[in-house]
């Protein structure tokens, strides 16, 4: 018989049990206190992370507008297609599960243009959310909604669409290097998009909702939504029409002159610094910024490996690069405007001074030739500027001296960036004034051996003509919030007065003389007072590096109207390889063509001289439906000629029509019978002919001519282009636009 435990042992057992129990509960309680009190915030966040889904609502990026409110950049509604793989856990039938996944993969890959296996792999991920594709446009989004609505498997429980936005540029390439573009997450990657990214971006919103492990809404139906705040709108100084005109003529000039390193045009208000147009060609479509031109893509396609990757990156960066602010160049003779302003301000020269050019000048033992090696002979200051005479401008530099020349060079803003509100502005390249030699001063006086950006050059010329004030250029005029409230106004920033009003007036008269009878006469526009200066600079750095000769930049800087300047225009063609390369020959005509279109548009009324009026085209009278006798009189009264086709008594058709204009002695074809054959003619080649020769040939061939460019009858003025190709069969009376320019240069 077992011995019963004694009392003391029972007590010990009870005590041990009690201690163990208390210890266990103490540990558990302590742990609970630690978890519930000390680590409360941590585990609450963990629980929230598992139960709460936080969805970001993208903020609509602000618009970019031109000065008249025209849309340059906006954000269009798009969608993100997603799958919630964890939601498949509730499907217990494996055959049904695979069927659902296969159907989703089939439909989404077909609609979105994706690989079937890629989408199928998304359905098998161990996560609550997988992005299938972003920036899905409305047509595809509608197809996906239709599929979701008609699926027998109720696939809306496993997938969906989130609304988002995509940057859209409605005008394709227009002002692309100014606007820039955005990346996949809508961040600015160039131009204004990058410069004003913070202002444009806005503040994202959020939707926080409670969901179970499968990604479905929980019974609590908890959701908190914070609306996104749209970004601000940029109202720029750009004018869409002026921009399009600049791009049109620049693009054609690059083609006509076989320009290798692209070209640029910038149009600016000389008094306010507002950039009304900034064009660079070749550029890109900001809607597809990574796509190259067909020609450049073919270059890339011919390469492989690292060489292909390097070339692809090089060409993309090249097309994105803003040549006006990021590339420096030697301005050549355009800079003589600045040198003349220095000399006039310091009293080194005046309109009454006379000079003699023998074809060269010697400075510090170095002979520097004039472009006219036989010399210009005796010339006034006005003639020296018209002739762009290097020895005279070198003389100005020597008379000014290093210290004074550098003082004005700095005052015109040519040793610093302009501060324009665009990214990537380059610093100029200039001598250390303390180490600059007299020979360096000679070269600098006529615009060689230093480099500036085009935006610096036009800013300096603007200061020379606007009364002497250096004004900071800017592209954006105003920042406006989503409610239309002005957040910021960017007004005129006058940095300093560089020269006197009197000197500025003299510079204006000198620049006008250059277009009226000097090297810039290819920029002449009937009815308008335009001033300018041409330039043909050697790319000395490239010449020294490659050993090649004949690498040039052709440029022209024009200003109008010269009685009260407001518009400055700089045209630059980098490495032309066509029949001509002088700025006066190939850049000045571009300036004239642009001015001829934008000045009337901007409200400047033409004021024609008697001579100009005598040369103007007249509107063709409307004579269809009139008797032949009445029609003949109406045409003759306009100073035009006629030719009658048919035996009828009434005009049933005319060519040119009443919407066209003809010059004196132009011919109007009058058809008087429905059955009369339309008289045809072959367009001749007018290139290389004088105006008189063109008129005679056109009359013989039965076509009419519209003149563009210089319209002087001098022997140096010849046709260099026509808008209808020679050899084309046309109706008699058709108008052919023929472009004229002088072959005389002053560079």
Steps between C-alpha positions, in 0.01 A plus 500: 500500500648829389593750759292820488702815435563701809357845547825687440554341163147589388563856602827507306327364189227761527753778544706385203187474287385843610838656429514339157145611426565853616826510307328375186218754531753768587699426189188488284364815662831676463519398139147622444579829667814528286307425184190703583666799659867527411469367143143614447576746218726255321246216489209728425694617194573139406131416523409809301755409235337160463142624507522850349576563135646841418447605137663817366284727285726666246476879487424644161808674366450869425451626146746702295342777292629753250455873557153490339374202698564241228575157643861382471499217755223337701417176681256253348303238697651150484471185709723246673390139456570277802449146630451396869659151511407437867133516404540168316536322839123480542470283183533143632435318172843474336356450149281809536796697641718421199214585264450841663871579488528386138200707395638813668844447344348444155281809504747742660788391275281544192356840597824646640742348250690298762637148506250241626757333727598834654142569610451140615811529719346809663198294611732253681688756710471486882378853555186706524565733203686478169513781244442354152533817293500877560380786277225296337295720266118517503435263204695218667356582844148478356575158349625377837186627674288325238690177557461528877126563467440201271731240655320197644766480773433849642864592445440841657572322831856427384598804294411865437596844370633801692455845349820696435631767262747517214686801363381604157638757257228591248732670249748213454848647446405866551745660747606154618848603623339781700222290649712191567325177596416279798604153614281199572409634844419847360817668628642775279805391301578803285404856412226674695376162624825461694560867585154542655446139610408594858241752386347263244497181707219566750435298817387134471184384680441169684230242552541286814258203521466183712538172309532133592787270408359441154485871426119532533333779697433400862154512659599814691498684163773735630633754249664841529561708188719810467458669163806581290592865446569583132826663401533863401469625142786677322401793279800553274617788284502268200268572210393183321469671163836675522654172615350309208622759248854487643502120488363489146767719346781361715412145400504592131829689533666196655385289206587757232849565637582143607567605859680229698488618861141624514382859515323734738276805503411711801252788497497737797342826611798736539330707771355228726722199437196286415598208276220479244651210307793266541548246222761228461501251212536199490302452808261234628138421576456541878216246484765247390825657623710185465412448132767613253446629149496231230841612378661484845327173587649344188845600628431328833358191330827456312694455825518231766590456867652781704558708188128492423407594857749788503376638167137468608567701816703757307227563243223515759690754707577696185134534400404602855777759529392864489752657265395855591596473867730196522738539204767768474627631167719772353251771397716654228394831350168518687717593798609816317176658624644477852844627395341796320293579810815501715684728258212745468441515875868570567526761225747290303286547188197691374284522189730773369817288511670371186723196454709333232516124454795366302387138537689419820634633828809403698470455878796395715683381189201293386332579168121466517316513168170665425250266332545725196868450444527786249362731767195723526697818451360817656187444709289674762396331824167407345674349199746314722207338683319428172820347362573318829857618461730309735790750506269781615360293787846381595599866513209567738622221726855632506382853575277379782778294654479179699363648820217700341409227251473245780298740714232527231524132410413423860232772516322350196468177701732295283713356779208356697196288434187700421296323769224403257246266659604192304728218618848432367615853425870496416758746619679707234862435408720808518854603576634562845512882473831507689662275239330638190734634231464783249476234229217329692325836521528540122328164436234567763415836345345331198343205685757219484706298754236511775165325536157600626156339483239627252283620791793709627558650157140605440481638854808716435365624164168580668685717752674681214169602336247538784652812650799326650337277764614142568180303561489141627321268255217281626256246358230484770290810572272370771426202726129444571339247736210266416247761614640767271683692770838648413771332702793686347561760232833511318538857382772697325836482676726786391849424625673824405539768236802419287503787247319829467173556318686711243750223423213254471327724246816510290533122512144470373576724202814300420316166516223634276763607247633142495162369380427795271825484306758284676568133560158443655282606207380141452292563813317793340120495538289742298316751718702445816806663651727213594854516629748221534849362494625187329776269613713221355728353764755225476470218753862538603488235771368239257744609230794467738383160625419346161733687266205553265449836336174670419300421816271800549202634686274735302289741703284809485357719774211724396303768684167668419347751472807721508320822597388333825658153529310220668578178314847344477563186300815285491545234232789253522591221254776276633729350233318565171644287220291618203592743225549792741594548864503876559255632758390779270425248225323217685402624850380853417230373257361281778481803726320698229250222432417468869468877550274527194249264665520587868506882481151532343372231737633691801316811387778702339352683202716523187589845369592477133713744307391612152757267349372207706141576405593495132643151539215352702280220377131573436197288578370314195145623425214252507371479142337155486146542374583834335493569128836483327507875438426583864759245617770638271448854622506396868829317450668775297392761756704307757812516284475131409482313172257230387473208260162372382443126446187413302249678276230579756383844612500431875786408731420169672840447670813700572854421611638640727185536710377812677668385821846539341723801439718576197770751419473746215471331158396170658269293276147382587369206297131544409302189394174560311395142410439196722653273237813710451816309584695641794820647365807337656860607546824358640652698787851611403797527733536856628796432729800721430305754292452872566153642562477632143605165358248319720222731383585445136525121536175481698315697232633271227391190694155629591547494878482781753763583760471604862819659636647431842811664642707778347322655203777717357581478132873509569719236342595355840135413579413156369242229564618220726182295553148447364200334664395294194771273368629563149352260247158480673200522266252762623203696370603817322461794735620302802698711749854385578666656805862583420743594778768764432811603688809703435826316455694793642626436852655722763683239704 
